[in-house]
Amino acid sequence: MRISDFMELMESGELSGERIALTIGVFDGVHRGHQKIFSMLKAKGDEYGCRTMAISFSVNPKPSSAGNLDTLRLRAEYIGSFGIDFLTVIDFSDEFSKTTAWGFAHLLTKICVPCIAVVGADFRFGNPSESASAADLSRLLAENGVSCDTYIADSVLDEYGIKVSSTHLRQLIEKGDLRCFLKLSGQFYRVDLVPLPYRSCSDGLIISRGPIHQLLPPQGAYDAQILFSDGRRSACIAMIDEEFLHLSVPSDFSVFGSEEGKGNGMLQLDSLFLEKKR
């Protein structure tokens, strides 16, 4: 999957004449609702014989004070796993936030020729005072000279009839309900370790919570797995307190005591999967 900046792609005109099936959203913490959209997008792209694109944002337009469920790196990995051809990232600046729904549809026609759009039922676009819904997307694109078929994916509900959403998943993490998170997202909760500095200790690693912009579950001990950049994993215990994330690993875990698995003197960590509270 190729990752591009929205404005740079528009200015280059590289895809300006190509028919594209696209979806648009924040996709924070790719869950079963998002997975339904990506699967439908891939199927429609194959049906119409065109390449596929997911358009997302560098930062969440509606940020949560508690933190996000993922990072752009993790989101790109998840989206790419569905066979999507392009991830186009919008730098959500103050200026871009003023874009109207009509203006955004106009920008889409400068990026490519949208022939299919697959979005969720609650999808909205444009600044709050001049926004539009999923049902308006085809009309606004037509006003910009492009014929686009819009498909609206129904919401996915949990066993209690609650819509599976990033907000719902955030609430589960805040409660430490990792089992329910796994059921609704299809994956263990994953913390991106790539951008985080850490220091070694006698039984593992210590990471300050300050640089962690993802939401963490409540303080306590959790069964977890560390994923390394080469694909290896190690079971560990993740201790979370007010200041630190402490990863305790088995005493026989050899990578910590060898040059293998190190780069520039540092372990090449990828991410942490939180499985359950101990």
Summary of the structure (lengths in Angstrom):
residues: 278
radius of gyration: 20.6
end to end distance: 37.5
largest distance: 64.8
contacts: 853
relative contact order: 0.13
helix: 30%
strand: 32%
